[in-house]
Amino acid sequence: MADDRVCLKSCERRFDSRRKETCDSNSSGPPTESCQKCRNFNWIDVTEEFFKATEELELGQLLHDDMFGLFEAMSAIEMMDPKMDAGMMCNRGNKKVLNFDQALKADKLKIKDLTVEEQIGIIDATLACLVTWLEGHSLAQTVFTNLYLQKPHMVEDKIIRAFSIHSLKLLDVIRDFINKAGVFEEEDFQPVMYGYKLANDIPVGKATAMLKEVEEELLKKVKLTRSKPGEEQDIEVQTRHEEAVALYSRIKFCRILYQALLLFQKKKCFAVDEVDKFLVQCHELLPIMEKTIHLGIRPDPNAESSNRVCLIQYGSDLFEVVGVLSELLVPNKAKIIFAHVIISPLLFNPQTKEYVETFLGHCVRPFCTLVQITGHNRARQRDKLSHLLEELAALQEEADKVDAFLHSICIKLDNPCTHLACFGTWVLYHTLKVMIQYVLSGFELELYSSHEYIYLFWYLYEFLYGWMVSSLSRANNFLTEQENKADQMFQKGRNNKRSKKKKKIQPHRREIILNQALQNLCGGYYKAVVGFQLDGKLKRPLAEFDKEQVRYEHRFAPFNAVLTPPPVPYNQFQEMTNLPEIQKRFTAEDLYLEACKCFHHARTNLENISEPNEEMMNLLKVAKTNFIVMKLLHSGHKKGSKTPPEFDFSVHKNFPTIKVM
């Protein structure tokens, strides 16, 4: 074993038909005895046999054997990978990396008279490196591989100089946003600057003005080379027009994106409408940039930065996300309800005011955390949601105390009334949202096996979504009651004059219907899975290798911190889903029929939602497909087959389409 280790360190093993084992050219002195053995060994090329043996494996699958476990698999993945295998010959070269001054002195860097093709290529490559940096790679290995960014003042080309300075300012703004938000982990983003300066000596206004000046000059070129209607244009002029449009769209995109981020950087969000307008313009420029990628110089095929087409897709996704944020920040005028306000005597009670303000002060941390969690990657989100439940549980207890105190004050007023448990309902709603999100995230992260679906969907169907619909209905009733009181007070003030009856406002109706649909979907899955188990299509692990109670308690362990809704113990699940008892009362076909009804109810709920978004349409598609599958199974389709069903999450990340093979 020792000889083998020495051999591996001193030799470069290359298994192909052209090269045999060679010793490390960099090693000094005579070869070791083990190295000589390695050289003289009669190596056999097994490449063809290896690929033939792995034909049956799908992408992502690994063979597990007594001699080949996870440790060996990881070693196999690392071997011969230039990024991970330090012994590769390509990692032993003496290639010298040049800085700006060295590259300029060696005539390998042009600072003036750049062609349009070179300008487009430099801009595209830099933006692609920017995306690679945002995806978690080092700044020194991505954006700052562009030497123009090291000393942009020395660049004589006006377009590249303005773009380089602007890129540095853009990096500074993005880094500031990410650091302040604090929603990244080491695998998500690397904020280290490695001592690079980000053009801090140049004011924001000057950097923007430089880019704006270049943009205006390019716009003039676009107009001068544009063909008139009905006029045949020279091919050379047409080419110059396309190049001018390509450069103009890129410079304008960078300037608008930077201005949008600067507006977001302000403490008061007074210009969110303008930010939204800028982002829409950026989104409109992306197709033009994508169509003109071919006009730039071609990138090095061995470069490690993101593909330039991937840059366009990344940009589109980013603007959709920021567009959603702008909608959250700016309320839709049509949704603002100017109802009649009742000035409650409670507002004049200093003790009441103190209680409520203290409670809301304690709400700041958990609810800020709730918003911050959405910025983390999916795996981190799930972990942080479980910790957030502990804070929400403490908040629930405090909300109940505030509601009880307010109720005791209300019944002592001159006009006694009951205080509605609004604070408790509000905290309960968000607690349920977090609990549901925690369970559903496991589907997206592929943490669950199909035999676990029975208690996962049961918990969602019987408890979480049931509680959610109940809390929303209660909140809806509170608002309706409050609106009625406001109308009565308003009518008294108008000397009992008759007025037209207003349509009752139900602000939570849409969300109630959606949650009812999701509850029915979960009910359909639960009953379908039980049917599959009765039919022998879905087998459970052997008892000697598995204990369902341990898995159940592990999946719902974070819920133990929550008081309301109370955690459901495993024995209660067993009592309500006793398979031998179910088998006595129902057949598999009966359960398929019940699942069919649940999917039909979900479909009806979703069809009753006006102006559905894309996710609702995907849920509707899932409900329709599963309804048909359950109907076929109820009629006896694939009755004798024991092939397990497939749960396909391609349509929706949390609610699968059931496929029976």
Sequence and secondary structure as in RCSB ss.txt:
>XXXX:A:sequence
MADDRVCLKSCERRFDSRRKETCDSNSSGPPTESCQKCRNFNWIDVTEEFFKATEELELGQLLHDDMFGLFEAMS
AIEMMDPKMDAGMMCNRGNKKVLNFDQALKADKLKIKDLTVEEQIGIIDATLACLVTWLEGHSLAQTVFTNLYLQ
KPHMVEDKIIRAFSIHSLKLLDVIRDFINKAGVFEEEDFQPVMYGYKLANDIPVGKATAMLKEVEEELLKKVKLT
RSKPGEEQDIEVQTRHEEAVALYSRIKFCRILYQALLLFQKKKCFAVDEVDKFLVQCHELLPIMEKTIHLGIRPD
PNAESSNRVCLIQYGSDLFEVVGVLSELLVPNKAKIIFAHVIISPLLFNPQTKEYVETFLGHCVRPFCTLVQITG
HNRARQRDKLSHLLEELAALQEEADKVDAFLHSICIKLDNPCTHLACFGTWVLYHTLKVMIQYVLSGFELELYSS
HEYIYLFWYLYEFLYGWMVSSLSRANNFLTEQENKADQMFQKGRNNKRSKKKKKIQPHRREIILNQALQNLCGGY
YKAVVGFQLDGKLKRPLAEFDKEQVRYEHRFAPFNAVLTPPPVPYNQFQEMTNLPEIQKRFTAEDLYLEACKCFH
HARTNLENISEPNEEMMNLLKVAKTNFIVMKLLHSGHKKGSKTPPEFDFSVHKNFPTIKVM
>XXXX:A:secstr
 HHHHHHHHHEE   SSS   EE TT  SS  HHHHHHHHS     HHHHHHHTTTS TT    BTTB HHHHHH
HHHTT TTT TTSGGGS       HHHHHHTT    SS  HHHHHHHHHHHHHHHHHHHTT  STTTGGGSGGGT
SGGG   HHHHHHHHHHHHHHHHHHHHHHHHT   TTT     TT    TTS HHHHHHHHHHHHHHHHHHHHHT
   TT    HHHHHHHHHHHHHHHHHHHHHHHHHHHHHHHSSS   HHHHHHHHHHHHHHHHHHHHTGGGS    
TT  S  HHHHHHHHHHHHHHHHHHHHHHS  GGG         GGGG HHHHHHHHHHHHHHHHHHHHHHHHTT
S HHHHHHHHHHHHHHHHHHHHHHHHHHHHHHHHHTTSSS      HHHHHHHHHHHHHHHHHHHHHHHTT   G
GGHHHHHHHIIIIIHHHHHHHHHHHHHHHHHHHHHHHHHHHHHTTT          TTHHHHHHHHHHHHHHHHH
HHHHHHHHHHTSS    GGG  HHHHHHHHTGGGGG  SS    HHHHHHHT HHHHHHH  HHHHHHHHHHHHH
HHHHHHHTSSS  HHHHHHHHHHHHHHHHHHHHHTTTT S     EEE SS SSS EEE  
